Amino acid sequence: MGADTDKGKTMEKDLIEYVAKSLVDDPAQVQVNVVEGEKSTILELKVAESDIGKVIGKHGRIAKAIRTVLQAASARTGKHTVLEILD
């Protein structure tokens, strides 16, 4: 089961990376770090300063949509996954 969990986190990281790179002007600046906790996993998304608005969207709509997709993707692992957008 450990290999499936690792694969799941890689899939979630790749998913967030793909979505973020599709949204921003400078995809080379997109970084996703995975921080494992006991009951949850935190994905830290860092993009270029000029692209933060594109990832968050008006009133946080894009960020909320990304978090919803992430939640659906991580549902089968049973672990709570959180997306943090770093500035």
N, C-alpha and C positions, 0 to 999 in steps of 0.2 A: 504494500500500500504506500510505502514511502516514495517509491518511484513515481506513482500516479500523482501524489501530492506535489512533488517537485515539478512534474510535467504540467500540472494545473497552474502552478504559479508562473511558469515560463509562458504558458499560453495566455494568461491574464496580463502579464507584463508585455508580451508581444502585441496583444490586442490594444492596450492603452497606447503603446508606442505607435502602432499603425494609425489609430484614430488621430492622435495628436499630430503626427507628421503630415497627415492629410489636411489638417486644418491650418497649419502655420505657414508663414512665408519662408522660414529658415529651418527646414527639417533637420539639418545637421546639429542644431542646438538642443534637440529634444533628448532628454535623459529620463529614464524611469529606474528608480531604485526600489528594491523590495526589502521591507523590514518585517521580519517574522516575529509574531508574538505568540503567546500560548493559545489564545482563543481567537485572535484576529491577525490579519496580514494588512500592512499598510503599503500602498504603492505611492511613492513620492514622484510626482511629475514636475520636471523643471524644463521650461522653455525659455527662449530669448525674451528679454524684457519687453520688446516691441510686440511680441506675439501673445502675451498673457491675456489680453482682451479677447483674442480670437478663440482661445481655449475656454475662457469663462463664459463669454457671450453676454448678451443683454440680460440683466437681472439674474445671471447665473444659469440661464436655460441650457446652454451647451454643456456646462459642467455637470448639471443635474442629469442630462441625457447620457453623458459618458458614464456617470456613476450608476445609472439604471442598467445600462448594458453590462457593466462590470459586475453588478450584483447578480444579474441573470447568468453570466458566464461562470461565476464562482459558486453558484447555488449547489452544484453537485458535490463540491468538496466538503460542504457542511461548515466551512470556516468563514467567518465574517471578514469581508475584504473592504478596505476603506481607501479612497483615492484622496490624496492631499496634493493640491496644486501649490508649489512653492514659488515665491517671487524673489 
